[in-house]
Amino acid sequence: MIASQTATFPQGAVAVLTIDNPPVNGIGSGVRVALGKALEEAIANPMIKGIVLTGSGSFFSCGADIREFNTPKSRQEPSLRAIIEQLENSPKPTVAAIHGAALGGGLELALGCHYRIAQAKSSFGLPEVKLGILPGAGGTQRLPRLIGIGPALEMVAGGDSIDASKAQSLGLIERLVQTDLVPQACELALEASIRTEGLPRLSRAPIGATADSKVFDEARKLAGRRYRGCIAPLECIACVEKTLTSDLDEGLAFERERFQFLVNGDQSKAQRHLFFAERAAMKPPKVEAKLTPIRKVGVVGAGTMGTGIAMSIANAGISVVMIERDQAGLDHGWEVIKGNYASSVSRGKLSDSDVKARLALISRSLDYAALADVDLVIEAAFEDMGVKKEIFSRLDAVCKPDTILASNTSRLDINDLAASTSRPSKVIGTHFFSPANVMRLLEVVQGTRTATDVIGSLFAFARKLGKIPVLVGVCDGFVGNRMVSPYTREAHFLLEEGATPEQVDSALRRFGMAMGPLQMGDMAGLDISWAARKRMAPTRPAHIRYSKVADTICELGRLGQKTGAGFYRYESGSRTPISDPAIDVLIAECAREAGVERREITDVEIIQRTMYALVNEGARILQEGIAQRASDIDVIYVAGYGFPAFRGGPMFYADTVGLPEVLATIERFHDRHGELWAPAPLLKELVENGRSFADL
Ligand code: T1G
């Protein structure tokens, strides 16, 4: 847990304490006990002139062990705050020697030291706010005393890391070193041990230039935009604000009280659930066979998805060949890519040289022969099985035998596509989400004959792209889109029953969704789901309720933003939805034809009807084995569908409400609205056994 060594120099001996708790040097109870003891010994040892604290492996320390938060602590265990006070009150100089990353409690440990030096490639951050909590070991009180209120507010309430050069410019670290981190830290400790002026202790440092309240109001506005609906950022800001009116002890007490409030709240439990859920989802299946390294990729189709996918690959430094049917399509796709990169440059996100390097990785061709040496092809052509089969048979003929063939289809049958090739074990689905160069979610669709090493290769490839791969099975819509069908269906039914598009969308935005289902449909294009409904119409049972609202809107040529009107109107070039009375008339007419009596609809019902539709379908998906875990469904909805992280995802949200209540409500809907609301058997089984989705 803590390795203690003594480094001896002519000027004296230095105790080097190394946090050794792989993989991230988390500061769990074992580390705290061992570190407290090692510090006590070093301070008591008259031979020791100074103390250096460092970390083993790749990180200094990435903070407290998140798994311990809601578990009771034994009295013997020193708190992280106690350890930090031990470092700060040490009569001997303490120096943090930082490499890799100092995050959360790891950075707070370093702030307790008298000095901090770091390797050039290290990073520093207080990401607690992204877990729905705040730096609970003095970070909100010491950091402003070191780097000033403004930069401290940004780090504490934003949660983003800064690099070593930024840290040095802010005064967060005294020295930047290329090599010999620990020896240079020892040297600094020995130099400090003979200085006559007192050791720098942040708890006694005055707050720099007092910021006026405007900076806090600004920070609250920014937090409201970036973390809409989250309470942690506001608590972070309040703690930093406290430094202006309180001494350290009062500030620490306030920080502690607000930390406890947050760590016991639903929002933080949801966000910590997602932290581990994401990591569980991204774990590839156990594979014996060797993985295929993906060094060169073909993308067939230079439309919206194809260009986004090609950019995502080039952004990861992997070369990509983009294929289209005709030169016009290829040129248009190339212009779209250059335009996207140009806007990243204008927003300061990328430099011209970055863009040049990425564009150099993207080649274009009309000839499939250009795919002869690629390791993976991602087909992103028109969403039609016939078109895809024709492409796959050409790929099968041209590509190397071990080339993986993937389709970006959002709902078609991968097994059917695989059967049309000579290499079904190499066929898989890679469902990217638009815009593919931005959205992190990637549904990896496993066909019944897809080999596990192909899945493993795709997971490794997805991680290189910075994506969150989630393994799903084959069904219409896989996981995300399959669940969005009943969610949207209920939104349309609610319109017929009396709600307006604004009421449905604003209720769900207040719930925390990035966008309501009707505005989302207008943005994605109403024609996509219209085509799916028309495809399924022949097999739709006549006795099942069906809303004609969306079809009627599409039949008027109102396909969403791209046609200037859908559920809402859009002024030319604007994406701002404007309520359209013509739609209210259309909905009332559909309701009359369907014999639906309109009534007052409450926001509570809107949330229940849409959210529980997601949960019920999610339970079915779990039961059918289309998703491996309930938490995978949560990751899919938060990373791909704008579900609020502070609610943890649809399945975690259902657990938070309580499955008995969810089931009782679904049974009420079943009685009132018919078989579309038949409760999923798994949901009934969980309630009967007093279990929750978290137990799966
Ligand atoms: N606690 C517990 N487990 C952690 C952990 C943590 N803080 N950080 C990582 N892990 C596990 C992770 O679940 C995975 O486990 C393995 O380590 C590798 O992680 C008092 C209250 C550091 C950037 O928020 O951001 O300090 O899946 O896959 O991609 O004020 O881990 O292998 O079983 O992510 O190289 C604040 C969280 C805590 C940092 C490395 N700190 N960690 O990324 O590896 S709260 C954080 C990360 C706190 C104080 C407060 C990343 C990473 P498994 P990984 P990676």
Residues whose N, C-alpha, C, O or C-beta is under 5 A from the ligand:
A	BS01	T1G	P23 V24 G26 C62 G63 A64 D65 I66 R67 L103 G104 G105 P127 E128 L134 P135 G136 A137 R279
